[in-house]
Amino acid sequence: METNVRELKAHLSEYLHRAALGEEVLVTLRGKPLVRLVSVTSDATPETLEDASIARLSTLPWITQGNGNKPMGSVNPVRIGPDEKCLAEIVSEMRG
């Protein structure tokens, strides 16, 4: 089933009920898909939802998973002037 944001706002309870019963509700904004309402299965736990989200995000080419370490600065930081500090140095000093 498909609806737009205005219709969803006007009949939110109805759409939530339909999604809870297993029907997929696609919400559009200006004719373009925005979100999908689906039922949460009873076996879903925060851990499984997190794992599923990470798995889905890892398929996107512009997302890289972190390793838990602080990001390294640029090998060649851009300096505005010859004696100026780069932004990474300023931030490092502020963090102390």
C-alpha positions in Angstrom: 0.0 0.0 0.0 1.2 3.5 -0.8 0.3 6.8 0.8 1.7 10.4 1.1 2.8 12.2 4.2 -0.4 14.3 4.4 -2.6 11.2 4.3 -0.4 9.4 6.8 -0.7 12.3 9.2 -4.4 12.4 8.9 -4.9 8.7 9.4 -1.8 7.6 11.3 -3.5 5.1 13.6 -5.1 3.3 10.6 -1.7 3.0 8.8 0.1 1.8 11.9 -2.6 -0.8 12.5 -2.3 -2.1 8.9 1.5 -2.2 9.2 1.2 -4.1 12.5 -0.9 -6.7 10.7 1.9 -7.3 8.2 1.0 -5.0 5.4 3.8 -2.8 4.1 3.0 0.9 3.9 5.2 3.0 1.5 5.1 6.7 2.4 5.9 9.2 -0.3 6.8 12.9 -0.3 6.1 14.8 -3.5 5.6 11.5 -5.3 9.0 10.1 -4.3 9.4 7.2 -1.8 10.4 8.5 1.7 9.9 5.7 4.2 8.4 2.2 4.5 6.3 1.2 7.5 6.6 -2.5 8.3 5.7 -4.7 11.3 8.4 -5.5 13.8 8.6 -9.2 14.3 8.4 -10.6 17.8 11.8 -12.3 17.6 13.5 -9.0 16.8 15.8 -7.8 19.6 17.9 -4.7 19.6 21.0 -6.8 18.9 19.4 -8.4 15.8 18.1 -5.1 14.6 21.5 -3.6 15.0 23.2 -6.5 13.2 20.7 -6.2 10.3 21.2 -2.4 10.1 25.0 -2.8 10.0 24.7 -5.5 7.4 22.5 -3.3 5.2 24.7 -0.3 5.6 27.8 -2.3 4.8 26.4 -3.0 1.3 26.4 0.7 0.5 29.6 1.7 -1.4 30.0 5.1 0.3 29.9 3.6 3.8 33.0 2.1 5.4 33.0 0.4 8.8 35.2 1.9 11.4 37.8 0.0 13.3 37.2 1.7 16.7 40.4 3.8 16.6 40.6 7.5 16.3 40.7 8.7 12.6 44.2 9.6 11.5 44.8 13.1 10.1 45.6 13.8 6.5 49.0 13.0 5.2 49.2 16.3 3.5 47.0 18.8 5.5 46.0 22.0 3.8 47.4 25.1 5.4 46.0 28.6 4.6 49.3 30.4 5.1 52.9 29.3 5.5 52.9 29.7 9.3 49.3 28.8 9.9 48.1 25.7 11.7 45.9 23.3 9.9 42.4 22.6 11.2 43.4 19.1 12.5 46.1 20.7 14.7 43.7 23.3 16.0 41.1 20.6 16.9 43.8 18.4 18.5 44.9 21.3 20.7 41.3 22.1 21.7 40.7 18.5 22.7 43.7 18.6 24.9 
